[in-house]
Amino acid sequence: MRRGPAALLAVLAAACLVTACSAGEPESIMDKDTLVVGVRPDLPQIGLEVSPGSFQGFDVDVAAYLGKELGKEITFVRALAADRERLLLEDKADLVVATFSITQERKTKIGFAGPYHISYQDILVRPDESRITDVRSLAGRAMCAVEGSNAAERVVEERGVQARLVPAPDYDTCLPKLKSGEIDAITTNDIILAGLALRDGTGLKLLNAQFNEQRSGVGLRKGDVRGCEELNRAITRMYQDGTARMLLDKWFGKSGIDLSIVAVPQFEGCS
């Protein structure tokens, strides 16, 4: 029996419902059984590769919690600061949980859920350093600028402090430069600096300067609104059930960072 135009449209609409009309929409993380998550391999207490393919730290535990809440298996890959966007853009990771600060520039290329943690930019100096007490006193000082991170540049561009930036591929390279006097300070998220100081154990000093709020989000492919919304629900549960407090105490309780207030962050939105 021949169908008229109206009947044919009805059939096509029904087929569209069955297939979720996915044509033209980005694949969602919720359509997968296993998620590949990029985490830092180089940051003590946050994301550290302790043996090939084995990672530990705050971000690693957060990613594992989110995967469980979403009902997904998780596998981890290395995500150095300079690689985080590329892993998502080249489909080599489904998520990136790697002290990935949410910025408007990054949001033009990728999506973000969260933030899952709010921290502040701080300054790490040698134990005997007395000249540097806050961000303004970095003027004229040599400061490590890690590839893929915008923390050092923000001091110059947003705060107007004319520090001298010394490029480095990662924070492990910055530490010996700081201790030898080649640079005067390292600046980035306070939790990154706390992890470096805890591992180093030589008394490197965190100034608790607390400037430039850092909103660490879960990176995912741009346009995956469904995945983003599910991640935000999982992040909310992480705070409500006490897991966020437990993980922060576990990894940073002895660092000197103020953990007196641990509350659900205000989300950026998933549109």
ZISULJO-V309660 format. One record per residue. N is the residue number from 1. RES is the residue in three letters. SS is DSSP state (helix for helix, strand for strand, loop for the rest). PSI is psi in radians with two decimals (* if undefined). Layout:
n=N res=RES ss=SS psi=PSI
n=N res=RES ss=SS psi=PSI
This chain:
n=1 res=MET ss=loop psi=2.31
n=2 res=ARG ss=loop psi=2.46
n=3 res=ARG ss=loop psi=2.47
n=4 res=GLY ss=loop psi=3.01
n=5 res=PRO ss=helix psi=-0.71
n=6 res=ALA ss=helix psi=-0.75
n=7 res=ALA ss=helix psi=-0.69
n=8 res=LEU ss=helix psi=-0.71
n=9 res=LEU ss=helix psi=-0.65
n=10 res=ALA ss=helix psi=-0.72
n=11 res=VAL ss=helix psi=-0.78
n=12 res=LEU ss=helix psi=-0.65
n=13 res=ALA ss=helix psi=-0.70
n=14 res=ALA ss=helix psi=-0.71
n=15 res=ALA ss=helix psi=-0.63
n=16 res=CYS ss=helix psi=-0.66
n=17 res=LEU ss=helix psi=-0.71
n=18 res=VAL ss=helix psi=-0.71
n=19 res=THR ss=helix psi=0.05
n=20 res=ALA ss=loop psi=0.29
n=21 res=CYS ss=loop psi=0.79
n=22 res=SER ss=loop psi=-0.24
n=23 res=ALA ss=loop psi=2.26
n=24 res=GLY ss=loop psi=-0.20
n=25 res=GLU ss=loop psi=2.50
n=26 res=PRO ss=loop psi=2.57
n=27 res=GLU ss=loop psi=2.41
n=28 res=SER ss=loop psi=2.61
n=29 res=ILE ss=helix psi=-0.42
n=30 res=MET ss=helix psi=-0.20
n=31 res=ASP ss=helix psi=0.00
n=32 res=LYS ss=loop psi=2.64
n=33 res=ASP ss=loop psi=-0.57
n=34 res=THR ss=strand psi=2.35
n=35 res=LEU ss=strand psi=2.34
n=36 res=VAL ss=strand psi=2.13
n=37 res=VAL ss=strand psi=2.19
n=38 res=GLY ss=strand psi=2.23
n=39 res=VAL ss=strand psi=2.75
n=40 res=ARG ss=loop psi=2.42
n=41 res=PRO ss=loop psi=-0.04
n=42 res=ASP ss=strand psi=0.16
n=43 res=LEU ss=strand psi=1.87
n=44 res=PRO ss=loop psi=2.48
n=45 res=GLN ss=loop psi=-0.25
n=46 res=ILE ss=loop psi=-1.02
n=47 res=GLY ss=strand psi=1.89
n=48 res=LEU ss=strand psi=2.26
n=49 res=GLU ss=strand psi=1.86
n=50 res=VAL ss=strand psi=-0.37
n=51 res=SER ss=strand psi=2.83
n=52 res=PRO ss=loop psi=2.05
n=53 res=GLY ss=loop psi=0.02
n=54 res=SER ss=strand psi=2.17
n=55 res=PHE ss=strand psi=2.68
n=56 res=GLN ss=strand psi=2.70
n=57 res=GLY ss=loop psi=3.07
n=58 res=PHE ss=helix psi=-0.91
n=59 res=ASP ss=helix psi=-0.63
n=60 res=VAL ss=helix psi=-0.77
n=61 res=ASP ss=helix psi=-0.66
n=62 res=VAL ss=helix psi=-0.81
n=63 res=ALA ss=helix psi=-0.72
n=64 res=ALA ss=helix psi=-0.72
n=65 res=TYR ss=helix psi=-0.83
n=66 res=LEU ss=helix psi=-0.72
n=67 res=GLY ss=helix psi=-0.76
n=68 res=LYS ss=helix psi=-0.76
n=69 res=GLU ss=helix psi=-0.55
n=70 res=LEU ss=helix psi=-0.12
n=71 res=GLY ss=loop psi=0.54
n=72 res=LYS ss=loop psi=2.58
n=73 res=GLU ss=strand psi=2.61
n=74 res=ILE ss=strand psi=2.35
n=75 res=THR ss=strand psi=2.53
n=76 res=PHE ss=strand psi=2.54
n=77 res=VAL ss=strand psi=2.80
n=78 res=ARG ss=strand psi=2.38
n=79 res=ALA ss=loop psi=1.45
n=80 res=LEU ss=loop psi=2.84
n=81 res=ALA ss=helix psi=-0.73
n=82 res=ALA ss=helix psi=-0.18
n=83 res=ASP ss=helix psi=-0.12
n=84 res=ARG ss=helix psi=-0.87
n=85 res=GLU ss=helix psi=-0.75
n=86 res=ARG ss=helix psi=-0.70
n=87 res=LEU ss=helix psi=-0.67
n=88 res=LEU ss=helix psi=-0.77
n=89 res=LEU ss=helix psi=-0.53
n=90 res=GLU ss=loop psi=0.21
n=91 res=ASP ss=loop psi=0.60
n=92 res=LYS ss=loop psi=-0.11
n=93 res=ALA ss=loop psi=2.57
n=94 res=ASP ss=loop psi=-0.58
n=95 res=LEU ss=strand psi=2.70
n=96 res=VAL ss=strand psi=2.07
n=97 res=VAL ss=strand psi=1.56
n=98 res=ALA ss=strand psi=1.02
n=99 res=THR ss=strand psi=0.84
n=100 res=PHE ss=strand psi=1.70
n=101 res=SER ss=strand psi=2.35
n=102 res=ILE ss=loop psi=2.11
n=103 res=THR ss=loop psi=2.71
n=104 res=GLN ss=helix psi=-0.65
n=105 res=GLU ss=helix psi=-0.79
n=106 res=ARG ss=helix psi=-0.59
n=107 res=LYS ss=helix psi=-0.20
n=108 res=THR ss=loop psi=-0.30
n=109 res=LYS ss=loop psi=-0.63
n=110 res=ILE ss=loop psi=2.97
n=111 res=GLY ss=strand psi=2.86
n=112 res=PHE ss=strand psi=2.39
n=113 res=ALA ss=strand psi=2.76
n=114 res=GLY ss=strand psi=-2.64
n=115 res=PRO ss=strand psi=2.73
n=116 res=TYR ss=strand psi=-0.19
n=117 res=HIS ss=strand psi=2.40
n=118 res=ILE ss=strand psi=2.16
n=119 res=SER ss=strand psi=-3.01
n=120 res=TYR ss=strand psi=2.67
n=121 res=GLN ss=strand psi=2.48
n=122 res=ASP ss=strand psi=-3.05
n=123 res=ILE ss=strand psi=2.30
n=124 res=LEU ss=strand psi=2.27
n=125 res=VAL ss=strand psi=3.02
n=126 res=ARG ss=loop psi=2.74
n=127 res=PRO ss=loop psi=-0.56
n=128 res=ASP ss=loop psi=0.13
n=129 res=GLU ss=loop psi=2.13
n=130 res=SER ss=loop psi=-0.21
n=131 res=ARG ss=loop psi=-0.51
n=132 res=ILE ss=loop psi=2.02
n=133 res=THR ss=loop psi=-0.33
n=134 res=ASP ss=loop psi=-3.08
n=135 res=VAL ss=helix psi=-0.59
n=136 res=ARG ss=helix psi=-0.57
n=137 res=SER ss=helix psi=0.10
n=138 res=LEU ss=helix psi=-0.14
n=139 res=ALA ss=loop psi=2.22
n=140 res=GLY ss=loop psi=-0.06
n=141 res=ARG ss=loop psi=2.71
n=142 res=ALA ss=strand psi=2.28
n=143 res=MET ss=strand psi=2.44
n=144 res=CYS ss=strand psi=2.30
n=145 res=ALA ss=strand psi=1.82
n=146 res=VAL ss=strand psi=2.36
n=147 res=GLU ss=loop psi=2.28
n=148 res=GLY ss=loop psi=-0.15
n=149 res=SER ss=loop psi=2.49
n=150 res=ASN ss=loop psi=0.20
n=151 res=ALA ss=helix psi=-0.86
n=152 res=ALA ss=helix psi=-0.70
n=153 res=GLU ss=helix psi=-0.58
n=154 res=ARG ss=helix psi=-0.57
n=155 res=VAL ss=helix psi=-0.73
n=156 res=VAL ss=helix psi=-0.85
n=157 res=GLU ss=helix psi=-0.70
n=158 res=GLU ss=loop psi=-0.62
n=159 res=ARG ss=loop psi=-0.19
n=160 res=GLY ss=loop psi=0.45
n=161 res=VAL ss=loop psi=2.10
n=162 res=GLN ss=loop psi=1.25
n=163 res=ALA ss=loop psi=2.79
n=164 res=ARG ss=strand psi=2.11
n=165 res=LEU ss=strand psi=2.24
n=166 res=VAL ss=strand psi=1.97
n=167 res=PRO ss=strand psi=2.58
n=168 res=ALA ss=strand psi=2.56
n=169 res=PRO ss=loop psi=-0.47
n=170 res=ASP ss=loop psi=3.03
n=171 res=TYR ss=helix psi=-0.45
n=172 res=ASP ss=helix psi=-0.55
n=173 res=THR ss=helix psi=-0.54
n=174 res=CYS ss=helix psi=-0.67
n=175 res=LEU ss=helix psi=-0.93
n=176 res=PRO ss=helix psi=-0.54
n=177 res=LYS ss=helix psi=-0.69
n=178 res=LEU ss=helix psi=-0.83
n=179 res=LYS ss=helix psi=-0.49
n=180 res=SER ss=helix psi=-0.23
n=181 res=GLY ss=loop psi=0.04
n=182 res=GLU ss=loop psi=-0.60
n=183 res=ILE ss=loop psi=2.86
n=184 res=ASP ss=loop psi=-0.35
n=185 res=ALA ss=strand psi=2.75
n=186 res=ILE ss=strand psi=2.33
n=187 res=THR ss=strand psi=2.35
n=188 res=THR ss=strand psi=-2.84
n=189 res=ASN ss=strand psi=2.44
n=190 res=ASP ss=helix psi=-0.58
n=191 res=ILE ss=helix psi=-0.55
n=192 res=ILE ss=helix psi=-0.83
n=193 res=LEU ss=helix psi=-0.69
n=194 res=ALA ss=helix psi=-0.74
n=195 res=GLY ss=helix psi=-0.73
n=196 res=LEU ss=helix psi=-0.78
n=197 res=ALA ss=helix psi=-0.70
n=198 res=LEU ss=helix psi=-0.77
n=199 res=ARG ss=helix psi=-0.70
n=200 res=ASP ss=helix psi=-0.78
n=201 res=GLY ss=loop psi=0.29
n=202 res=THR ss=loop psi=0.17
n=203 res=GLY ss=loop psi=0.30
n=204 res=LEU ss=loop psi=2.48
n=205 res=LYS ss=strand psi=2.19
n=206 res=LEU ss=strand psi=2.17
n=207 res=LEU ss=loop psi=-0.28
n=208 res=ASN ss=loop psi=0.76
n=209 res=ALA ss=loop psi=-0.52
n=210 res=GLN ss=loop psi=1.39
n=211 res=PHE ss=strand psi=2.88
n=212 res=ASN ss=strand psi=1.55
n=213 res=GLU ss=strand psi=2.36
n=214 res=GLN ss=strand psi=2.04
n=215 res=ARG ss=strand psi=1.73
n=216 res=SER ss=strand psi=2.10
n=217 res=GLY ss=strand psi=2.97
n=218 res=VAL ss=strand psi=1.95
n=219 res=GLY ss=strand psi=2.42
n=220 res=LEU ss=strand psi=3.06
n=221 res=ARG ss=loop psi=2.47
n=222 res=LYS ss=loop psi=2.35
n=223 res=GLY ss=loop psi=-0.13
n=224 res=ASP ss=loop psi=1.31
n=225 res=VAL ss=helix psi=-0.72
n=226 res=ARG ss=helix psi=-0.79
n=227 res=GLY ss=helix psi=-0.72
n=228 res=CYS ss=helix psi=-0.79
n=229 res=GLU ss=helix psi=-0.67
n=230 res=GLU ss=helix psi=-0.65
n=231 res=LEU ss=helix psi=-0.72
n=232 res=ASN ss=helix psi=-0.66
n=233 res=ARG ss=helix psi=-0.72
n=234 res=ALA ss=helix psi=-0.68
n=235 res=ILE ss=helix psi=-0.72
n=236 res=THR ss=helix psi=-0.79
n=237 res=ARG ss=helix psi=-0.62
n=238 res=MET ss=helix psi=-0.64
n=239 res=TYR ss=helix psi=-0.70
n=240 res=GLN ss=helix psi=-0.58
n=241 res=ASP ss=loop psi=0.07
n=242 res=GLY ss=loop psi=-0.03
n=243 res=THR ss=helix psi=-0.71
n=244 res=ALA ss=helix psi=-0.82
n=245 res=ARG ss=helix psi=-0.77
n=246 res=MET ss=helix psi=-0.76
n=247 res=LEU ss=helix psi=-0.68
n=248 res=LEU ss=helix psi=-0.73
n=249 res=ASP ss=helix psi=-0.71
n=250 res=LYS ss=helix psi=-0.79
n=251 res=TRP ss=helix psi=-0.42
n=252 res=PHE ss=helix psi=0.14
n=253 res=GLY ss=loop psi=-0.46
n=254 res=LYS ss=loop psi=0.21
n=255 res=SER ss=loop psi=-0.27
n=256 res=GLY ss=loop psi=-0.07
n=257 res=ILE ss=loop psi=2.45
n=258 res=ASP ss=loop psi=1.98
n=259 res=LEU ss=loop psi=0.45
n=260 res=SER ss=loop psi=-0.50
n=261 res=ILE ss=loop psi=2.00
n=262 res=VAL ss=loop psi=1.80
n=263 res=ALA ss=loop psi=2.78
n=264 res=VAL ss=loop psi=2.16
n=265 res=PRO ss=loop psi=2.77
n=266 res=GLN ss=loop psi=2.13
n=267 res=PHE ss=loop psi=2.71
n=268 res=GLU ss=loop psi=-0.45
n=269 res=GLY ss=loop psi=2.72
n=270 res=CYS ss=loop psi=0.14
n=271 res=SER ss=loop psi=*
